[in-house]
Amino acid sequence: MLKTIYESFGFAGSLLLSLLIFLFLILWLAGIAGITQPKDGGKVRYKPWMVWLAVLFPLYPIAWIINQIWNHFSIMKTKNR
């Protein structure tokens, strides 16, 4: 399999493809961890359908993480004014 990828994409392409797959996996796991993380006081923050959606549709946790980053950026931007 690695030989086929290397022969198809070359060294730089296979390295970039491996990096993108690794980044996607890390963001997916971080998104699932963020969705299932309880709020302060141990109250459940997520709904079970969100976890199932995150597992079955891998782009959902990545979009969720980007949304959370944007929300925190907006909060920080308004507090500095």
Backbone as ProteinMPNN parsed JSONL, in Angstrom:
{"seq_chain_A": "MLKTIYESFGFAGSLLLSLLIFLFLILWLAGIAGITQPKDGGKVRYKPWMVWLAVLFPLYPIAWIINQIWNHFSIMKTKNR", "coords_chain_A": {"N_chain_A": [[0.824, -1.185, 0.0], [1.892, 1.295, 0.849], [3.888, 1.49, -1.012], [2.443, 1.739, -3.382], [1.14, 4.206, -2.956], [3.385, 5.869, -2.797], [4.438, 5.52, -5.362], [2.365, 6.557, -6.875], [1.993, 9.259, -6.029], [4.51, 10.299, -5.591], [7.411, 11.389, -3.648], [7.024, 13.883, -2.231], [4.25, 14.255, -2.532], [3.179, 11.946, -1.284], [4.11, 12.356, 1.285], [2.789, 14.743, 1.96], [0.114, 13.879, 1.735], [0.045, 11.936, 3.779], [0.487, 13.611, 5.977], [-1.818, 15.224, 5.895], [-3.841, 13.293, 6.32], [-3.135, 12.482, 8.899], [-3.489, 14.918, 10.292], [-6.256, 15.282, 9.904], [-7.215, 13.061, 11.365], [-6.341, 13.726, 13.981], [-7.755, 16.153, 14.419], [-10.347, 15.156, 14.242], [-10.5, 13.381, 16.447], [-10.008, 15.246, 18.517], [-12.245, 16.873, 18.222], [-14.343, 15.097, 18.873], [-13.64, 14.604, 21.534], [-13.981, 17.17, 22.574], [-16.722, 17.583, 22.163], [-17.855, 15.682, 23.854], [-16.974, 16.464, 26.337], [-17.657, 17.268, 29.692], [-19.477, 20.066, 31.125], [-18.63, 22.707, 33.484], [-18.878, 21.565, 36.791], [-19.72, 19.062, 36.171], [-21.977, 18.634, 34.623], [-23.712, 17.283, 31.878], [-22.879, 18.173, 28.628], [-23.357, 17.57, 26.044], [-25.506, 16.012, 23.607], [-26.725, 12.719, 23.041], [-27.174, 12.223, 20.3], [-25.412, 13.929, 19.077], [-22.93, 12.787, 19.53], [-23.174, 10.375, 18.151], [-23.489, 11.396, 15.566], [-20.999, 12.592, 15.274], [-19.32, 10.382, 15.23], [-20.251, 8.882, 13.051], [-20.272, 10.719, 10.946], [-17.541, 12.106, 10.05], [-16.749, 14.769, 9.47], [-18.266, 16.466, 11.003], [-17.276, 16.795, 13.775], [-14.949, 18.215, 13.192], [-15.887, 20.534, 11.969], [-17.301, 21.456, 14.178], [-15.24, 22.004, 15.981], [-13.895, 24.072, 14.641], [-15.926, 25.963, 14.669], [-16.115, 26.415, 17.457], [-13.587, 27.517, 17.952], [-13.829, 29.882, 16.473], [-15.92, 31.115, 17.893], [-14.698, 31.55, 20.412], [-12.64, 33.235, 19.617], [-14.127, 35.463, 18.796], [-15.257, 36.247, 21.243], [-12.94, 36.908, 22.693], [-12.07, 39.03, 21.125], [-14.079, 40.957, 21.496], [-13.835, 41.459, 24.234], [-11.413, 42.755, 24.417], [-11.846, 45.313, 23.59]], "CA_chain_A": [[0.0, 0.0, 0.0], [2.765, 2.459, 0.888], [4.6, 1.542, -2.283], [1.494, 2.254, -4.371], [0.964, 5.636, -2.688], [4.636, 6.521, -3.174], [4.566, 5.499, -6.818], [1.321, 7.39, -7.468], [2.103, 10.665, -5.672], [5.891, 10.733, -5.399], [7.805, 11.582, -2.247], [6.372, 15.054, -1.636], [2.806, 14.021, -2.489], [2.847, 10.957, -0.261], [4.358, 12.986, 2.578], [1.688, 15.671, 2.184], [-1.095, 13.083, 1.96], [0.152, 11.358, 5.127], [0.318, 14.697, 6.937], [-3.233, 15.615, 5.893], [-4.601, 12.229, 6.968], [-2.823, 12.568, 10.322], [-4.147, 16.115, 10.799], [-7.684, 14.989, 9.934], [-7.454, 12.143, 12.487], [-6.174, 14.465, 15.23], [-8.884, 17.069, 14.567], [-11.554, 14.357, 14.484], [-10.463, 12.936, 17.845], [-10.147, 16.42, 19.374], [-13.643, 17.297, 18.139], [-15.156, 14.17, 19.668], [-13.329, 14.861, 22.941], [-14.602, 18.439, 22.942], [-18.18, 17.43, 22.198], [-18.25, 14.861, 25.005], [-16.435, 17.013, 27.58], [-18.721, 17.852, 30.521], [-19.326, 21.464, 31.543], [-18.237, 22.874, 34.885], [-19.811, 20.939, 37.712], [-20.004, 17.71, 35.724], [-23.222, 18.509, 33.873], [-23.481, 16.817, 30.52], [-23.024, 19.265, 27.687], [-23.7, 17.061, 24.721], [-26.652, 15.121, 23.455], [-26.233, 11.47, 22.429], [-27.183, 12.255, 18.841], [-24.214, 14.637, 18.63], [-21.823, 11.827, 19.541], [-23.379, 9.459, 17.015], [-23.205, 12.15, 14.353], [-19.549, 12.786, 15.209], [-18.679, 9.116, 14.882], [-20.675, 8.436, 11.719], [-19.968, 11.755, 9.964], [-16.299, 12.656, 10.625], [-16.552, 16.204, 9.263], [-19.006, 17.209, 12.016], [-16.439, 17.278, 14.881], [-13.994, 19.204, 12.697], [-16.656, 21.775, 11.836], [-17.621, 21.884, 15.541], [-14.021, 22.578, 16.568], [-13.665, 25.358, 13.977], [-16.953, 26.857, 15.209], [-15.73, 26.772, 18.818], [-12.44, 28.42, 17.85], [-14.345, 31.167, 16.023], [-16.666, 31.71, 19.008], [-13.751, 32.03, 21.415], [-11.969, 34.381, 19.019], [-15.058, 36.598, 18.855], [-15.35, 36.667, 22.654], [-11.68, 37.583, 23.037], [-12.015, 40.277, 20.37], [-14.975, 41.932, 22.114], [-13.335, 41.795, 25.568], [-10.249, 43.633, 24.315], [-12.244, 46.66, 23.165]], "C_chain_A": [[0.872, 1.254, 0.0], [3.521, 2.618, -0.427], [3.698, 2.129, -3.365], [1.285, 3.752, -4.195], [2.206, 6.399, -3.121], [4.792, 6.592, -4.685], [3.531, 6.408, -7.483], [1.568, 8.882, -7.242], [3.536, 11.176, -5.569], [6.178, 10.971, -3.931], [7.032, 12.721, -1.594], [4.861, 14.843, -1.516], [2.407, 13.026, -1.419], [3.085, 11.512, 1.137], [3.233, 13.951, 2.931], [0.377, 14.939, 2.468], [-1.086, 12.462, 3.356], [-0.066, 12.422, 6.195], [-1.144, 15.13, 7.025], [-4.11, 14.565, 6.57], [-4.375, 12.258, 8.48], [-3.518, 13.773, 10.959], [-5.657, 15.919, 10.909], [-8.028, 14.089, 11.116], [-7.357, 12.876, 13.826], [-7.345, 15.42, 15.461], [-10.182, 16.326, 14.851], [-11.612, 13.896, 15.943], [-10.632, 14.105, 18.812], [-11.588, 16.928, 19.367], [-14.553, 16.4, 18.953], [-14.907, 14.389, 21.154], [-13.973, 16.161, 23.41], [-16.106, 18.344, 23.049], [-18.607, 16.689, 23.457], [-17.734, 15.388, 26.333], [-17.553, 17.638, 28.404], [-18.42, 19.309, 30.865], [-18.838, 21.503, 32.984], [-19.298, 22.277, 35.788], [-20.244, 19.555, 37.277], [-21.301, 17.537, 34.973], [-22.902, 18.128, 32.431], [-23.798, 17.936, 29.542], [-23.568, 18.795, 26.348], [-24.985, 16.245, 24.765], [-26.145, 13.865, 22.755], [-26.232, 11.495, 20.902], [-25.96, 12.987, 18.291], [-23.019, 13.699, 18.571], [-21.968, 10.86, 18.375], [-23.082, 10.154, 15.692], [-21.704, 12.35, 14.17], [-18.825, 11.513, 14.796], [-19.012, 8.712, 13.449], [-20.331, 9.438, 10.614], [-18.74, 12.521, 10.453], [-16.083, 14.153, 10.407], [-17.271, 17.047, 10.314], [-18.11, 17.665, 13.174], [-15.415, 18.323, 14.434], [-14.682, 20.549, 12.523], [-17.005, 22.329, 13.22], [-16.42, 22.573, 16.178], [-13.726, 23.945, 15.953], [-14.681, 26.386, 14.475], [-16.589, 27.308, 16.623], [-14.546, 27.742, 18.823], [-12.912, 29.81, 17.44], [-15.113, 31.872, 17.139], [-15.73, 32.285, 20.062], [-12.978, 33.239, 20.898], [-12.845, 35.624, 19.086], [-15.192, 37.129, 20.273], [-14.1, 37.422, 23.066], [-11.583, 38.944, 22.349], [-12.892, 41.346, 21.023], [-14.505, 42.333, 23.513], [-12.164, 42.744, 25.52], [-10.613, 45.055, 23.878], [-12.556, 47.534, 24.318]], "O_chain_A": [[0.617, 2.18, -0.77], [3.763, 3.733, -0.891], [4.152, 2.934, -4.179], [1.257, 4.492, -5.178], [2.101, 7.457, -3.742], [5.229, 7.609, -5.222], [3.797, 6.969, -8.546], [1.376, 9.685, -8.155], [3.747, 12.385, -5.469], [5.313, 10.784, -3.076], [6.45, 12.545, -0.523], [4.262, 15.213, -0.507], [1.413, 13.226, -0.721], [2.353, 11.182, 2.07], [2.772, 13.976, 4.072], [-0.382, 15.343, 3.349], [-2.109, 12.466, 4.039], [-0.726, 12.168, 7.202], [-1.651, 15.377, 8.119], [-5.026, 14.913, 7.314], [-5.316, 12.08, 9.253], [-4.077, 13.657, 12.049], [-6.27, 16.34, 11.89], [-9.025, 14.324, 11.8], [-8.192, 12.672, 14.706], [-7.873, 15.494, 16.571], [-11.022, 16.805, 15.613], [-12.651, 14.009, 16.593], [-11.324, 13.974, 19.821], [-12.094, 17.366, 20.4], [-15.442, 16.887, 19.652], [-15.845, 14.364, 21.951], [-14.461, 16.235, 24.538], [-16.707, 18.956, 23.931], [-19.62, 17.036, 24.064], [-18.035, 14.803, 27.373], [-18.321, 18.449, 27.886], [-17.264, 19.729, 30.892], [-18.657, 20.466, 33.622], [-20.492, 22.472, 35.562], [-21.061, 18.929, 37.952], [-21.703, 16.405, 34.702], [-21.929, 18.607, 31.85], [-24.853, 18.566, 29.619], [-24.176, 19.572, 25.612], [-25.466, 15.854, 25.828], [-25.218, 13.947, 21.949], [-25.385, 10.86, 20.275], [-25.517, 12.708, 17.177], [-22.189, 13.801, 17.668], [-20.992, 10.56, 17.688], [-22.486, 9.556, 14.796], [-21.195, 12.286, 13.051], [-17.821, 11.571, 14.086], [-18.138, 8.248, 12.716], [-20.121, 9.043, 9.467], [-18.882, 13.49, 11.198], [-15.281, 14.75, 11.125], [-16.932, 18.215, 10.504], [-18.171, 18.84, 13.538], [-15.056, 19.213, 15.205], [-14.127, 21.586, 12.886], [-17.005, 23.544, 13.414], [-16.565, 23.603, 16.836], [-13.348, 24.875, 16.665], [-14.337, 27.55, 14.68], [-16.746, 28.485, 16.945], [-14.517, 28.682, 19.617], [-12.452, 30.809, 17.992], [-14.979, 33.082, 17.317], [-15.951, 33.393, 20.55], [-12.692, 34.165, 21.658], [-12.361, 36.713, 19.397], [-15.236, 38.343, 20.477], [-14.187, 38.463, 23.717], [-11.069, 39.901, 22.929], [-12.498, 42.51, 21.098], [-14.761, 43.461, 23.934], [-11.929, 43.476, 26.481], [-9.733, 45.913, 23.81], [-12.907, 48.699, 24.131]]}, "name": "protein", "num_of_chains": 1, "seq": "MLKTIYESFGFAGSLLLSLLIFLFLILWLAGIAGITQPKDGGKVRYKPWMVWLAVLFPLYPIAWIINQIWNHFSIMKTKNR"}
